Amino acid sequence: MSKVTLQAKNRQKSGSAESRRVRRSGRIPAVIYGRSGKSLSIDLDAIEFSRGTKGISESTIVKVDVEGKSYDAFVKDTQRNIIDGQILHIDFYEVESGVILRAKVSIHLHGNPIGVRDGGILETPLHEIEVECLPKDLPERIEVDISGLKINQSLHVRDIPLAAGVRLISGADKVVALVKFAKAEVAAATAVDAAAAAAPGAAPAAGAAPAAGAAPAGKAAPAAGKAAPAAKAAPAAGKK
């Protein structure tokens, strides 16, 4: 993908009133933050920015041309109106050629896993990884084929192939994708176990208390109808 180039103008004034004026003119107020801590206030055409940056990720380096001076930068943040989605402000972060940087790169999974075709469920807990490299080596995204993933198999960060010059920063043991048994199958197995436990003659669960009136283990219950020993009669009145 060719590098996106955005045309911008220097913005001499700042403040809320000036930002509103810029937006009314169809432009977006923005700031380019340099690695040395300096910043440059600019504004860009709103339509050109929306069209030019459609589909880019946080790891995409764009070129911002400010009245003849070019800056390579990331689009680090876009502030939007929560009601109509209009972009209110943009933050760019400048990158320098030949200087190693760290960036988060999105992971794009493709392919229909074998385990899913066999009835499993695909889970994708991780959607980006952090890497370190020179700007020229930074991938815009990482494509990963998961079609060979079987049930109870998982893909970890360490399994992702990286280009030469790109060093992994994220934890190598983090799970990117895994295929698990379908919940319906687990629920069916649980129902079968419950039915077996409730069947007549089933042995009581370990540790369960005996039913009321039941004899302790190893001792016979008293015969039905056998009366308890009578209480000792009291002596007749006056008899010693």
Secondary structure as a PSIPRED ss2 file (coil, helix, strand):
# PSIPRED VFORMAT (PSIPRED V4.0)

   1 M C   1.000  0.000  0.000
   2 S C   1.000  0.000  0.000
   3 K C   1.000  0.000  0.000
   4 V C   1.000  0.000  0.000
   5 T E   0.000  0.000  1.000
   6 L E   0.000  0.000  1.000
   7 Q E   0.000  0.000  1.000
   8 A E   0.000  0.000  1.000
   9 K E   0.000  0.000  1.000
  10 N E   0.000  0.000  1.000
  11 R C   1.000  0.000  0.000
  12 Q C   1.000  0.000  0.000
  13 K C   1.000  0.000  0.000
  14 S C   1.000  0.000  0.000
  15 G C   1.000  0.000  0.000
  16 S H   0.000  1.000  0.000
  17 A H   0.000  1.000  0.000
  18 E H   0.000  1.000  0.000
  19 S H   0.000  1.000  0.000
  20 R H   0.000  1.000  0.000
  21 R H   0.000  1.000  0.000
  22 V H   0.000  1.000  0.000
  23 R H   0.000  1.000  0.000
  24 R H   0.000  1.000  0.000
  25 S C   1.000  0.000  0.000
  26 G C   1.000  0.000  0.000
  27 R E   0.000  0.000  1.000
  28 I E   0.000  0.000  1.000
  29 P E   0.000  0.000  1.000
  30 A E   0.000  0.000  1.000
  31 V E   0.000  0.000  1.000
  32 I E   0.000  0.000  1.000
  33 Y E   0.000  0.000  1.000
  34 G C   1.000  0.000  0.000
  35 R C   1.000  0.000  0.000
  36 S C   1.000  0.000  0.000
  37 G C   1.000  0.000  0.000
  38 K C   1.000  0.000  0.000
  39 S E   0.000  0.000  1.000
  40 L E   0.000  0.000  1.000
  41 S E   0.000  0.000  1.000
  42 I E   0.000  0.000  1.000
  43 D E   0.000  0.000  1.000
  44 L E   0.000  0.000  1.000
  45 D E   0.000  0.000  1.000
  46 A H   0.000  1.000  0.000
  47 I H   0.000  1.000  0.000
  48 E H   0.000  1.000  0.000
  49 F H   0.000  1.000  0.000
  50 S H   0.000  1.000  0.000
  51 R H   0.000  1.000  0.000
  52 G H   0.000  1.000  0.000
  53 T C   1.000  0.000  0.000
  54 K C   1.000  0.000  0.000
  55 G C   1.000  0.000  0.000
  56 I C   1.000  0.000  0.000
  57 S C   1.000  0.000  0.000
  58 E C   1.000  0.000  0.000
  59 S C   1.000  0.000  0.000
  60 T C   1.000  0.000  0.000
  61 I E   0.000  0.000  1.000
  62 V E   0.000  0.000  1.000
  63 K E   0.000  0.000  1.000
  64 V E   0.000  0.000  1.000
  65 D E   0.000  0.000  1.000
  66 V E   0.000  0.000  1.000
  67 E C   1.000  0.000  0.000
  68 G C   1.000  0.000  0.000
  69 K E   0.000  0.000  1.000
  70 S E   0.000  0.000  1.000
  71 Y E   0.000  0.000  1.000
  72 D E   0.000  0.000  1.000
  73 A E   0.000  0.000  1.000
  74 F E   0.000  0.000  1.000
  75 V E   0.000  0.000  1.000
  76 K E   0.000  0.000  1.000
  77 D E   0.000  0.000  1.000
  78 T E   0.000  0.000  1.000
  79 Q E   0.000  0.000  1.000
  80 R E   0.000  0.000  1.000
  81 N C   1.000  0.000  0.000
  82 I C   1.000  0.000  0.000
  83 I C   1.000  0.000  0.000
  84 D C   1.000  0.000  0.000
  85 G C   1.000  0.000  0.000
  86 Q C   1.000  0.000  0.000
  87 I E   0.000  0.000  1.000
  88 L E   0.000  0.000  1.000
  89 H E   0.000  0.000  1.000
  90 I E   0.000  0.000  1.000
  91 D E   0.000  0.000  1.000
  92 F E   0.000  0.000  1.000
  93 Y E   0.000  0.000  1.000
  94 E E   0.000  0.000  1.000
  95 V C   1.000  0.000  0.000
  96 E C   1.000  0.000  0.000
  97 S C   1.000  0.000  0.000
  98 G C   1.000  0.000  0.000
  99 V C   1.000  0.000  0.000
 100 I C   1.000  0.000  0.000
 101 L E   0.000  0.000  1.000
 102 R E   0.000  0.000  1.000
 103 A E   0.000  0.000  1.000
 104 K E   0.000  0.000  1.000
 105 V E   0.000  0.000  1.000
 106 S E   0.000  0.000  1.000
 107 I E   0.000  0.000  1.000
 108 H E   0.000  0.000  1.000
 109 L E   0.000  0.000  1.000
 110 H E   0.000  0.000  1.000
 111 G C   1.000  0.000  0.000
 112 N C   1.000  0.000  0.000
 113 P C   1.000  0.000  0.000
 114 I H   0.000  1.000  0.000
 115 G H   0.000  1.000  0.000
 116 V H   0.000  1.000  0.000
 117 R H   0.000  1.000  0.000
 118 D C   1.000  0.000  0.000
 119 G C   1.000  0.000  0.000
 120 G C   1.000  0.000  0.000
 121 I E   0.000  0.000  1.000
 122 L E   0.000  0.000  1.000
 123 E E   0.000  0.000  1.000
 124 T C   1.000  0.000  0.000
 125 P C   1.000  0.000  0.000
 126 L C   1.000  0.000  0.000
 127 H C   1.000  0.000  0.000
 128 E E   0.000  0.000  1.000
 129 I E   0.000  0.000  1.000
 130 E E   0.000  0.000  1.000
 131 V E   0.000  0.000  1.000
 132 E E   0.000  0.000  1.000
 133 C E   0.000  0.000  1.000
 134 L C   1.000  0.000  0.000
 135 P H   0.000  1.000  0.000
 136 K H   0.000  1.000  0.000
 137 D H   0.000  1.000  0.000
 138 L C   1.000  0.000  0.000
 139 P C   1.000  0.000  0.000
 140 E C   1.000  0.000  0.000
 141 R E   0.000  0.000  1.000
 142 I E   0.000  0.000  1.000
 143 E E   0.000  0.000  1.000
 144 V E   0.000  0.000  1.000
 145 D E   0.000  0.000  1.000
 146 I C   1.000  0.000  0.000
 147 S C   1.000  0.000  0.000
 148 G C   1.000  0.000  0.000
 149 L C   1.000  0.000  0.000
 150 K C   1.000  0.000  0.000
 151 I C   1.000  0.000  0.000
 152 N C   1.000  0.000  0.000
 153 Q C   1.000  0.000  0.000
 154 S E   0.000  0.000  1.000
 155 L E   0.000  0.000  1.000
 156 H E   0.000  0.000  1.000
 157 V H   0.000  1.000  0.000
 158 R H   0.000  1.000  0.000
 159 D H   0.000  1.000  0.000
 160 I C   1.000  0.000  0.000
 161 P C   1.000  0.000  0.000
 162 L C   1.000  0.000  0.000
 163 A C   1.000  0.000  0.000
 164 A C   1.000  0.000  0.000
 165 G C   1.000  0.000  0.000
 166 V C   1.000  0.000  0.000
 167 R E   0.000  0.000  1.000
 168 L E   0.000  0.000  1.000
 169 I C   1.000  0.000  0.000
 170 S C   1.000  0.000  0.000
 171 G C   1.000  0.000  0.000
 172 A C   1.000  0.000  0.000
 173 D C   1.000  0.000  0.000
 174 K C   1.000  0.000  0.000
 175 V E   0.000  0.000  1.000
 176 V E   0.000  0.000  1.000
 177 A E   0.000  0.000  1.000
 178 L E   0.000  0.000  1.000
 179 V E   0.000  0.000  1.000
 180 K E   0.000  0.000  1.000
 181 F C   1.000  0.000  0.000
 182 A C   1.000  0.000  0.000
 183 K H   0.000  1.000  0.000
 184 A H   0.000  1.000  0.000
 185 E H   0.000  1.000  0.000
 186 V H   0.000  1.000  0.000
 187 A H   0.000  1.000  0.000
 188 A H   0.000  1.000  0.000
 189 A H   0.000  1.000  0.000
 190 T H   0.000  1.000  0.000
 191 A H   0.000  1.000  0.000
 192 V H   0.000  1.000  0.000
 193 D H   0.000  1.000  0.000
 194 A H   0.000  1.000  0.000
 195 A H   0.000  1.000  0.000
 196 A H   0.000  1.000  0.000
 197 A H   0.000  1.000  0.000
 198 A H   0.000  1.000  0.000
 199 A C   1.000  0.000  0.000
 200 P C   1.000  0.000  0.000
 201 G C   1.000  0.000  0.000
 202 A C   1.000  0.000  0.000
 203 A C   1.000  0.000  0.000
 204 P C   1.000  0.000  0.000
 205 A C   1.000  0.000  0.000
 206 A C   1.000  0.000  0.000
 207 G C   1.000  0.000  0.000
 208 A C   1.000  0.000  0.000
 209 A C   1.000  0.000  0.000
 210 P C   1.000  0.000  0.000
 211 A C   1.000  0.000  0.000
 212 A C   1.000  0.000  0.000
 213 G C   1.000  0.000  0.000
 214 A C   1.000  0.000  0.000
 215 A C   1.000  0.000  0.000
 216 P C   1.000  0.000  0.000
 217 A C   1.000  0.000  0.000
 218 G C   1.000  0.000  0.000
 219 K C   1.000  0.000  0.000
 220 A C   1.000  0.000  0.000
 221 A C   1.000  0.000  0.000
 222 P C   1.000  0.000  0.000
 223 A C   1.000  0.000  0.000
 224 A C   1.000  0.000  0.000
 225 G C   1.000  0.000  0.000
 226 K C   1.000  0.000  0.000
 227 A C   1.000  0.000  0.000
 228 A C   1.000  0.000  0.000
 229 P C   1.000  0.000  0.000
 230 A C   1.000  0.000  0.000
 231 A C   1.000  0.000  0.000
 232 K C   1.000  0.000  0.000
 233 A C   1.000  0.000  0.000
 234 A C   1.000  0.000  0.000
 235 P C   1.000  0.000  0.000
 236 A C   1.000  0.000  0.000
 237 A C   1.000  0.000  0.000
 238 G C   1.000  0.000  0.000
 239 K C   1.000  0.000  0.000
 240 K C   1.000  0.000  0.000
